[in-house]
């Protein structure tokens, strides 16, 4: 994973692009929650992902009512399983967990509305990456954030990284670089960010209030080969220790 040096991060902080929700630069284009419109037709989605937005696509109203109810119910039940992110992560103060492959949410990711959207955007041969964990990630501790970075390419044909928002009452903004400019969005519930691995620089600004809950997964071509050894699970489950039996 390409991480932006601290000197570059400091430069963004000095211009007000990272930090206070109210001190953002007036010239920074921001899609605020509840104001974004899906202006791209299905025919232009791939062009938007590849070119118009620098490999970054934001789409609202992704799942239908039944899918959303199923996902919300399962993710709400995950609250007791959340663990701190591993030290190798570029994120700070996040909590999360991985969903089992047999979960109803994972089945929806395989066959539901999001999968169909990805197929329209990048190709019918794209499928959910079974080699990678499907993770619930939460920003609820003050300071929770993710540094500027580029996602690792984990397949010989770059995968499409997916960040879907379940809940967002926070000040956090997802930011990315496009044509030398910084852009930002306050992600809506049931909205998704699609971006190509190895593509745009992006980050999540530091949490000061509220809560943000996302689901992270990826899709890749059926013909793509997974590169082992590059990915590290960020939420290794901390299993309870087995009680020793007393000797009689």
N, C-alpha and C positions, 0 to 999 in steps of 0.2 A: 504494500500500500504506500503510495506517495504521500508523505506528510509535508505540509508547508512549514518552512523554518520559522522559528519564533520571531525573527526580525520582520518577516512579512506579516505575521499575525499582528505584531505591534503596530505596524504601519496602518493596518485596517482599523485597529482600536483608536489610533490617533485621529482618524478621520470620522470617528463616530459610527463606523459600520458594524462594529462588534461592541456589545455592552448595553447601555441603557435603551429601553424601548422608546423613550421619548426624545433621545438625543440623536436619532438617526439623521443622516444627511438628507437635506431637502431634495437633493437630486437623485436619491436612491429610489428606483421604481419598486414599489411594493404592492403585491396583490393582497389585500386585506381580507380576513375571513368574511365569507358571505357576499363578496363583491365580484368574484371571478366568474366569467361565463365561458362555457365550452364552445369556443368559436370555430374550432377545426372540425371539418367533416371527416368521416372515416378515411376518405381518399387522401386527405392531406396530413393525417396524423404522423405517418412515417417521415414525411418531409419536415414536419415540425420537430420531431425527435432528433432527426439527423442534422438539420441545418438551422432552422429559424431560431431555435432556442439553445443552440450549442450542445445538442445531445441530451437535453433536459426537457421532459414533458410533464405538465401538471394537468390532471383531469379530475373533475368533481363527479359526485353521484355515481360511484362505481358499482356498488352492489345493490341488488334489489331488496325489497323489504324482508323477504324470508331469509335470504342469505345474511343480511345485516343482523337480524334477530339471532340467528344461530351463532354467528361470530361474536357478537356482543356478549351472549350468555357464556360462551366458553372462555373468552378472554377475561371476563369479570371473575370467573372461578379461578383464574391463574394467580390472583393477587397473593395467595399464601405461598406460592412457589417461587416468587421473585427473589433473585440473588444478585449481589453486586457484580458488575462487569469485571472481567479479568484485567490484570495489570498491563497486559499487552495491548489493550484497546487504546485508541486515540480519543475515546470519549471520556468524559469526567462525570462522576456521581450518578451514572445511570444504573437502573435496575432492570432485570429481565429474566426470561426463561425461554427454553425451546419447547415447541409443541411436539407431541408424539406424532409419528407418521400416520397413525390410525385416527387422528382427531377429525371431527366434522369440518373444522375450519380448513385443515389441509386438503380435505377432499374438495371443498369449494374452490380452493386455490388451483387445484388440478383441472377442474372441469367447469367452473362457474363463470360469472361475468368478467372477472379480472383476466382469466385465461383467454377468453374470447377477445378482450380488448388488446392484449399483448399480441395475439395472432394477427389481428387487423393491423397493428402498428408495425411489427417487424417480420411477420411471416407465419404461415400456417404450421410450419414444422417446429415451432417453439413450444416447449413444455416446461412445467415446473421442475426446477433443479432438485432432484432427489438426493444428490450428494451433499447438499448444503442444508443446515438447520433452518427451520422456519421459526423466527424469534419474535417474542413480544418484548418490546422495549419501552420503558417508562422514564419520563423526565418529571420528577416531582421534588427532588431535593434541590435547594437553592444552589446554583452554580452548575447544574447539569447542562452539558453542552457537548459538541463534537467539533474538533479542530478542522481547519481547512485540509482537504485531502482529495485524492483521486482513488476510486475503487480499483482493487486489484483485478486484473483479467485472470479468471480461473479456468477458462476453457480456451481451446485453440481458436474458437470463434467467440468473440467477447459476449458474455452474458448480459442480459438486461436486468439491472438491479431495481427492485420495487420497494417503495416505502409507502404503506397505506396507513392513514390516520383514523384511529377509532375515536379519540377524544382529544380536544385541544382547547383549554381555557387559559393557556399560558401566554407569556410575552415572546416565546421562542419564534424565531424566523429561520426558515431554510433559505440559505443563500448560495448562489452559484455565479461563476464567471462566464460571461458571454461576450465575445468580441472585445475583450479588454475591459468590459464594464461589469460591475457587481449588481446582481438582481436579487430580489427576495420575495418570499411568499409566506404568509401565515396560513398554514395548511388547515383546510376545513375537515370536519369529521366526514368520513366516507369519501375522502379524496385521495388520489394516488399520485406519487411522483415516480416517473420512469426515467432511468438514465442508463446510458451505456457504460459498462465497465471500461476503465482506461480513458474515459471521456472527461466531462467537465469537473473542474475544481468545485467543491461544495463544502458546506459546513452547517452547523446548527448553533445559533447564538445562545448565550448563557441564560438559564432560567432564573427569573427573579420572583415570579409569582405564578400561581395556577398549576396546571398539570397537563402533560402531553403523553398520550399513549399511542404507539405505532406498532405495526406488524411489518416485519422485514423478511423478504424472500427474493428469489431470483428465477429467471426463465432463460433457457438456452436452447439452441437448435438440437434436435434429436441426433443429428450427425456429429455434434461437437464432442470433443474428448476432454474430460475433466483432468486438470493438472494437480496431482496429489502433492500434499506437503506445503501448499501455499496458504491454505485457509486454516485459521485457528478459531475454535469455538469460543465465543466471548462470554458465554454464560454456562460454564461447567456446573452441572448440578451438584450441590453439596448434599450428598446422601447421608442420612442419619447413620451413626455407627451402630452396628449390631451389638446387642447386649450379650455379655458373656454368661453362659450358663454356670450356675454354681455347682461345684462338685459335691456330690453327696457322700 
